[in-house]
Amino acid sequence: MTVDVVISGAGPNGLMLACELSLAGIRPIVLERLPEPSEEPKANGLLGQVVQLVDRRGLYER
């Protein structure tokens, strides 16, 4: 397996970064220390440039 970027953490930011890099033709790998998804919420809201990025991808509804 060949990767261009290693991302530490599969939370909302790490996964969004991985998706954006993939769309740009960069091959990321996401490393997560937890063996399964957490029961606790990781993102309680979206702020700043993240909102613009999500909207640009058509994933944000007002």
ABEGO torsion letter per residue (X at the ends): XBBABBBBEABAAAAAAAAAAAAAGBBBBBBBABABBBABBABABBBEAAAAAAAAAGABBX
